[in-house]
Amino acid sequence: MASHGDGLIRGPRSSEIRDRQEVRKGNDMSFGLYAIGFAIVIGGLIYGAILAHVPGHWIVVGAIVLVGIGILKGVKATRQRDPAA
């Protein structure tokens, strides 16, 4: 909010709000896109582990851990942040 010399405090102009939304829109990535990319990475790691003859139960454990990490990172990367006051 800004004071304009007349003693009144006014909020941001609509053009300023629109500019902030456009900047934010360009930086956002959908969670679905992030999840698809992470699933491809996990699939490649599983395939590599199979080729390396890693026991199946360890592949499952590793995949579960990676899915959990992927969800946490995906939510953090794609959440909507509150605008600064």
Summary of the structure (lengths in Angstrom):
residues: 85
radius of gyration: 22.2
end to end distance: 8.5
largest distance: 75.7
contacts: 167
relative contact order: 0.12
helix: 68%
strand: 5%
